Amino acid sequence: QVQLAESGGGSVQTGGSLRLACAGSRYSHSSGCMAWFRQAPGKEREGGASICSAGFTTYADSVKGRFTVSRDNAKKTLYLQRNTLKPEDTAMYYCAAGGWGILPRFYPYWGQGTQVPISS
């Protein structure tokens, strides 16, 4: 069974930066796409960024220019570098695998999530 585990969450001040990591096991990181999603309190889960095996990336408009997704296939790890953080970036962040694009319904495998509160 595919297992994904996020790390790197924690409180950050507005304007700050933070990198999230997602370690995968029993999943081939050399094929398919992986992605980061987020869910703010009281809102639906929304796409942030995805990256496919060829390195092709897709970003939601809300994070484009501020977030960078990357993956290290040798380490089987997905990363999300987030800069210029805003209070509205406060959410539970999830990594997902085995799908494509930035719509949650296209991904079958999910991590448990990591909380990232942004303080003003």
PyMOL CGO cylinders between C-alpha atoms (Angstrom):
from pymol import cmd
from pymol.cgo import CYLINDER

trace = [
    CYLINDER, 0.00, 0.00, 0.00, 1.31, 3.45, -0.94, 0.3, 1, 1, 1, 1, 1, 1,
    CYLINDER, 1.31, 3.45, -0.94, 2.23, 5.57, 2.07, 0.3, 1, 1, 1, 1, 1, 1,
    CYLINDER, 2.23, 5.57, 2.07, 2.85, 9.31, 2.05, 0.3, 1, 1, 1, 1, 1, 1,
    CYLINDER, 2.85, 9.31, 2.05, 4.03, 11.33, 5.05, 0.3, 1, 1, 1, 1, 1, 1,
    CYLINDER, 4.03, 11.33, 5.05, 4.21, 15.12, 5.14, 0.3, 1, 1, 1, 1, 1, 1,
    CYLINDER, 4.21, 15.12, 5.14, 6.62, 17.07, 7.34, 0.3, 1, 1, 1, 1, 1, 1,
    CYLINDER, 6.62, 17.07, 7.34, 7.82, 20.63, 7.80, 0.3, 1, 1, 1, 1, 1, 1,
    CYLINDER, 7.82, 20.63, 7.80, 4.62, 22.22, 9.03, 0.3, 1, 1, 1, 1, 1, 1,
    CYLINDER, 4.62, 22.22, 9.03, 4.54, 24.79, 11.78, 0.3, 1, 1, 1, 1, 1, 1,
    CYLINDER, 4.54, 24.79, 11.78, 3.67, 28.39, 12.54, 0.3, 1, 1, 1, 1, 1, 1,
    CYLINDER, 3.67, 28.39, 12.54, 5.20, 31.04, 10.28, 0.3, 1, 1, 1, 1, 1, 1,
    CYLINDER, 5.20, 31.04, 10.28, 4.81, 34.80, 10.24, 0.3, 1, 1, 1, 1, 1, 1,
    CYLINDER, 4.81, 34.80, 10.24, 3.31, 36.70, 7.33, 0.3, 1, 1, 1, 1, 1, 1,
    CYLINDER, 3.31, 36.70, 7.33, 5.93, 37.26, 4.65, 0.3, 1, 1, 1, 1, 1, 1,
    CYLINDER, 5.93, 37.26, 4.65, 8.00, 34.32, 5.82, 0.3, 1, 1, 1, 1, 1, 1,
    CYLINDER, 8.00, 34.32, 5.82, 9.01, 31.13, 4.04, 0.3, 1, 1, 1, 1, 1, 1,
    CYLINDER, 9.01, 31.13, 4.04, 8.72, 27.44, 4.80, 0.3, 1, 1, 1, 1, 1, 1,
    CYLINDER, 8.72, 27.44, 4.80, 9.45, 24.23, 2.95, 0.3, 1, 1, 1, 1, 1, 1,
    CYLINDER, 9.45, 24.23, 2.95, 7.24, 21.18, 3.24, 0.3, 1, 1, 1, 1, 1, 1,
    CYLINDER, 7.24, 21.18, 3.24, 8.39, 17.67, 2.43, 0.3, 1, 1, 1, 1, 1, 1,
    CYLINDER, 8.39, 17.67, 2.43, 6.49, 14.51, 1.59, 0.3, 1, 1, 1, 1, 1, 1,
    CYLINDER, 6.49, 14.51, 1.59, 8.22, 11.16, 1.85, 0.3, 1, 1, 1, 1, 1, 1,
    CYLINDER, 8.22, 11.16, 1.85, 6.69, 8.32, -0.09, 0.3, 1, 1, 1, 1, 1, 1,
    CYLINDER, 6.69, 8.32, -0.09, 7.02, 4.59, 0.22, 0.3, 1, 1, 1, 1, 1, 1,
    CYLINDER, 7.02, 4.59, 0.22, 5.78, 1.73, -1.92, 0.3, 1, 1, 1, 1, 1, 1,
    CYLINDER, 5.78, 1.73, -1.92, 5.28, 4.24, -4.72, 0.3, 1, 1, 1, 1, 1, 1,
    CYLINDER, 5.28, 4.24, -4.72, 7.27, 4.67, -7.90, 0.3, 1, 1, 1, 1, 1, 1,
    CYLINDER, 7.27, 4.67, -7.90, 8.41, 8.27, -7.91, 0.3, 1, 1, 1, 1, 1, 1,
    CYLINDER, 8.41, 8.27, -7.91, 9.72, 7.94, -11.44, 0.3, 1, 1, 1, 1, 1, 1,
    CYLINDER, 9.72, 7.94, -11.44, 6.25, 7.74, -12.96, 0.3, 1, 1, 1, 1, 1, 1,
    CYLINDER, 6.25, 7.74, -12.96, 3.06, 9.71, -12.68, 0.3, 1, 1, 1, 1, 1, 1,
    CYLINDER, 3.06, 9.71, -12.68, 2.41, 12.99, -10.93, 0.3, 1, 1, 1, 1, 1, 1,
    CYLINDER, 2.41, 12.99, -10.93, 2.54, 14.10, -7.34, 0.3, 1, 1, 1, 1, 1, 1,
    CYLINDER, 2.54, 14.10, -7.34, 0.88, 17.16, -5.94, 0.3, 1, 1, 1, 1, 1, 1,
    CYLINDER, 0.88, 17.16, -5.94, 0.28, 19.41, -2.96, 0.3, 1, 1, 1, 1, 1, 1,
    CYLINDER, 0.28, 19.41, -2.96, -3.20, 20.39, -1.90, 0.3, 1, 1, 1, 1, 1, 1,
    CYLINDER, -3.20, 20.39, -1.90, -4.47, 22.46, 0.97, 0.3, 1, 1, 1, 1, 1, 1,
    CYLINDER, -4.47, 22.46, 0.97, -7.65, 22.82, 2.95, 0.3, 1, 1, 1, 1, 1, 1,
    CYLINDER, -7.65, 22.82, 2.95, -8.40, 25.92, 4.96, 0.3, 1, 1, 1, 1, 1, 1,
    CYLINDER, -8.40, 25.92, 4.96, -10.84, 25.76, 7.89, 0.3, 1, 1, 1, 1, 1, 1,
    CYLINDER, -10.84, 25.76, 7.89, -14.40, 25.62, 6.62, 0.3, 1, 1, 1, 1, 1, 1,
    CYLINDER, -14.40, 25.62, 6.62, -13.37, 25.36, 2.98, 0.3, 1, 1, 1, 1, 1, 1,
    CYLINDER, -13.37, 25.36, 2.98, -13.02, 22.62, 0.41, 0.3, 1, 1, 1, 1, 1, 1,
    CYLINDER, -13.02, 22.62, 0.41, -9.70, 21.06, -0.41, 0.3, 1, 1, 1, 1, 1, 1,
    CYLINDER, -9.70, 21.06, -0.41, -8.03, 22.89, -3.26, 0.3, 1, 1, 1, 1, 1, 1,
    CYLINDER, -8.03, 22.89, -3.26, -5.09, 22.29, -5.50, 0.3, 1, 1, 1, 1, 1, 1,
    CYLINDER, -5.09, 22.29, -5.50, -1.80, 24.02, -5.03, 0.3, 1, 1, 1, 1, 1, 1,
    CYLINDER, -1.80, 24.02, -5.03, 0.85, 22.53, -7.25, 0.3, 1, 1, 1, 1, 1, 1,
    CYLINDER, 0.85, 22.53, -7.25, 1.69, 19.32, -9.07, 0.3, 1, 1, 1, 1, 1, 1,
    CYLINDER, 1.69, 19.32, -9.07, 4.79, 17.87, -10.68, 0.3, 1, 1, 1, 1, 1, 1,
    CYLINDER, 4.79, 17.87, -10.68, 5.02, 14.93, -13.04, 0.3, 1, 1, 1, 1, 1, 1,
    CYLINDER, 5.02, 14.93, -13.04, 7.83, 12.50, -13.76, 0.3, 1, 1, 1, 1, 1, 1,
    CYLINDER, 7.83, 12.50, -13.76, 9.07, 14.55, -16.71, 0.3, 1, 1, 1, 1, 1, 1,
    CYLINDER, 9.07, 14.55, -16.71, 9.34, 17.60, -14.46, 0.3, 1, 1, 1, 1, 1, 1,
    CYLINDER, 9.34, 17.60, -14.46, 6.27, 19.34, -15.84, 0.3, 1, 1, 1, 1, 1, 1,
    CYLINDER, 6.27, 19.34, -15.84, 4.66, 21.53, -13.16, 0.3, 1, 1, 1, 1, 1, 1,
    CYLINDER, 4.66, 21.53, -13.16, 1.22, 23.05, -12.73, 0.3, 1, 1, 1, 1, 1, 1,
    CYLINDER, 1.22, 23.05, -12.73, 0.26, 25.72, -10.21, 0.3, 1, 1, 1, 1, 1, 1,
    CYLINDER, 0.26, 25.72, -10.21, -3.01, 27.13, -8.99, 0.3, 1, 1, 1, 1, 1, 1,
    CYLINDER, -3.01, 27.13, -8.99, -3.36, 30.88, -9.54, 0.3, 1, 1, 1, 1, 1, 1,
    CYLINDER, -3.36, 30.88, -9.54, -3.47, 31.45, -5.78, 0.3, 1, 1, 1, 1, 1, 1,
    CYLINDER, -3.47, 31.45, -5.78, 0.10, 30.19, -5.32, 0.3, 1, 1, 1, 1, 1, 1,
    CYLINDER, 0.10, 30.19, -5.32, 1.71, 30.85, -8.69, 0.3, 1, 1, 1, 1, 1, 1,
    CYLINDER, 1.71, 30.85, -8.69, 4.89, 32.86, -8.29, 0.3, 1, 1, 1, 1, 1, 1,
    CYLINDER, 4.89, 32.86, -8.29, 5.13, 32.22, -4.54, 0.3, 1, 1, 1, 1, 1, 1,
    CYLINDER, 5.13, 32.22, -4.54, 5.22, 28.42, -4.26, 0.3, 1, 1, 1, 1, 1, 1,
    CYLINDER, 5.22, 28.42, -4.26, 7.63, 26.04, -5.99, 0.3, 1, 1, 1, 1, 1, 1,
    CYLINDER, 7.63, 26.04, -5.99, 7.06, 22.29, -6.21, 0.3, 1, 1, 1, 1, 1, 1,
    CYLINDER, 7.06, 22.29, -6.21, 9.94, 19.89, -6.77, 0.3, 1, 1, 1, 1, 1, 1,
    CYLINDER, 9.94, 19.89, -6.77, 10.71, 16.22, -6.34, 0.3, 1, 1, 1, 1, 1, 1,
    CYLINDER, 10.71, 16.22, -6.34, 13.76, 14.12, -5.65, 0.3, 1, 1, 1, 1, 1, 1,
    CYLINDER, 13.76, 14.12, -5.65, 13.13, 10.70, -7.15, 0.3, 1, 1, 1, 1, 1, 1,
    CYLINDER, 13.13, 10.70, -7.15, 16.26, 9.21, -5.58, 0.3, 1, 1, 1, 1, 1, 1,
    CYLINDER, 16.26, 9.21, -5.58, 15.08, 10.25, -2.11, 0.3, 1, 1, 1, 1, 1, 1,
    CYLINDER, 15.08, 10.25, -2.11, 11.44, 9.50, -2.98, 0.3, 1, 1, 1, 1, 1, 1,
    CYLINDER, 11.44, 9.50, -2.98, 10.50, 12.90, -1.63, 0.3, 1, 1, 1, 1, 1, 1,
    CYLINDER, 10.50, 12.90, -1.63, 8.24, 15.70, -2.84, 0.3, 1, 1, 1, 1, 1, 1,
    CYLINDER, 8.24, 15.70, -2.84, 8.85, 19.29, -1.73, 0.3, 1, 1, 1, 1, 1, 1,
    CYLINDER, 8.85, 19.29, -1.73, 6.89, 22.51, -1.63, 0.3, 1, 1, 1, 1, 1, 1,
    CYLINDER, 6.89, 22.51, -1.63, 8.85, 25.71, -1.09, 0.3, 1, 1, 1, 1, 1, 1,
    CYLINDER, 8.85, 25.71, -1.09, 6.49, 28.46, 0.00, 0.3, 1, 1, 1, 1, 1, 1,
    CYLINDER, 6.49, 28.46, 0.00, 7.58, 32.09, 0.04, 0.3, 1, 1, 1, 1, 1, 1,
    CYLINDER, 7.58, 32.09, 0.04, 5.90, 35.38, 0.86, 0.3, 1, 1, 1, 1, 1, 1,
    CYLINDER, 5.90, 35.38, 0.86, 3.35, 33.60, 3.01, 0.3, 1, 1, 1, 1, 1, 1,
    CYLINDER, 3.35, 33.60, 3.01, 0.02, 35.28, 3.70, 0.3, 1, 1, 1, 1, 1, 1,
    CYLINDER, 0.02, 35.28, 3.70, -2.57, 34.68, 6.42, 0.3, 1, 1, 1, 1, 1, 1,
    CYLINDER, -2.57, 34.68, 6.42, -4.87, 33.16, 3.78, 0.3, 1, 1, 1, 1, 1, 1,
    CYLINDER, -4.87, 33.16, 3.78, -2.24, 30.45, 3.22, 0.3, 1, 1, 1, 1, 1, 1,
    CYLINDER, -2.24, 30.45, 3.22, -3.19, 29.05, 6.62, 0.3, 1, 1, 1, 1, 1, 1,
    CYLINDER, -3.19, 29.05, 6.62, -4.41, 25.51, 5.96, 0.3, 1, 1, 1, 1, 1, 1,
    CYLINDER, -4.41, 25.51, 5.96, -3.79, 21.83, 6.35, 0.3, 1, 1, 1, 1, 1, 1,
    CYLINDER, -3.79, 21.83, 6.35, -1.41, 20.86, 3.55, 0.3, 1, 1, 1, 1, 1, 1,
    CYLINDER, -1.41, 20.86, 3.55, -1.61, 17.41, 1.97, 0.3, 1, 1, 1, 1, 1, 1,
    CYLINDER, -1.61, 17.41, 1.97, 0.55, 15.63, -0.53, 0.3, 1, 1, 1, 1, 1, 1,
    CYLINDER, 0.55, 15.63, -0.53, -0.97, 13.22, -3.02, 0.3, 1, 1, 1, 1, 1, 1,
    CYLINDER, -0.97, 13.22, -3.02, 0.31, 10.81, -5.64, 0.3, 1, 1, 1, 1, 1, 1,
    CYLINDER, 0.31, 10.81, -5.64, -0.74, 8.64, -8.51, 0.3, 1, 1, 1, 1, 1, 1,
    CYLINDER, -0.74, 8.64, -8.51, -2.79, 11.22, -10.35, 0.3, 1, 1, 1, 1, 1, 1,
    CYLINDER, -2.79, 11.22, -10.35, -2.43, 14.27, -12.57, 0.3, 1, 1, 1, 1, 1, 1,
    CYLINDER, -2.43, 14.27, -12.57, -3.20, 17.97, -12.51, 0.3, 1, 1, 1, 1, 1, 1,
    CYLINDER, -3.20, 17.97, -12.51, -4.35, 19.91, -9.47, 0.3, 1, 1, 1, 1, 1, 1,
    CYLINDER, -4.35, 19.91, -9.47, -7.84, 18.58, -8.87, 0.3, 1, 1, 1, 1, 1, 1,
    CYLINDER, -7.84, 18.58, -8.87, -8.11, 16.41, -5.73, 0.3, 1, 1, 1, 1, 1, 1,
    CYLINDER, -8.11, 16.41, -5.73, -10.48, 13.89, -7.30, 0.3, 1, 1, 1, 1, 1, 1,
    CYLINDER, -10.48, 13.89, -7.30, -7.76, 12.70, -9.71, 0.3, 1, 1, 1, 1, 1, 1,
    CYLINDER, -7.76, 12.70, -9.71, -5.45, 11.45, -6.95, 0.3, 1, 1, 1, 1, 1, 1,
    CYLINDER, -5.45, 11.45, -6.95, -5.91, 8.06, -5.25, 0.3, 1, 1, 1, 1, 1, 1,
    CYLINDER, -5.91, 8.06, -5.25, -3.11, 8.25, -2.66, 0.3, 1, 1, 1, 1, 1, 1,
    CYLINDER, -3.11, 8.25, -2.66, -2.96, 10.81, 0.15, 0.3, 1, 1, 1, 1, 1, 1,
    CYLINDER, -2.96, 10.81, 0.15, -0.86, 11.72, 3.15, 0.3, 1, 1, 1, 1, 1, 1,
    CYLINDER, -0.86, 11.72, 3.15, -2.32, 12.63, 6.54, 0.3, 1, 1, 1, 1, 1, 1,
    CYLINDER, -2.32, 12.63, 6.54, -1.54, 16.32, 6.17, 0.3, 1, 1, 1, 1, 1, 1,
    CYLINDER, -1.54, 16.32, 6.17, 0.52, 18.87, 8.06, 0.3, 1, 1, 1, 1, 1, 1,
    CYLINDER, 0.52, 18.87, 8.06, -0.85, 22.03, 9.62, 0.3, 1, 1, 1, 1, 1, 1,
    CYLINDER, -0.85, 22.03, 9.62, 0.62, 25.38, 8.65, 0.3, 1, 1, 1, 1, 1, 1,
    CYLINDER, 0.62, 25.38, 8.65, -0.78, 28.39, 10.49, 0.3, 1, 1, 1, 1, 1, 1,
    CYLINDER, -0.78, 28.39, 10.49, 0.36, 31.81, 9.26, 0.3, 1, 1, 1, 1, 1, 1,
    CYLINDER, 0.36, 31.81, 9.26, 0.40, 34.53, 11.88, 0.3, 1, 1, 1, 1, 1, 1,
    CYLINDER, 0.40, 34.53, 11.88, 0.07, 38.21, 11.04, 0.3, 1, 1, 1, 1, 1, 1,
]
cmd.load_cgo(trace, "trace")
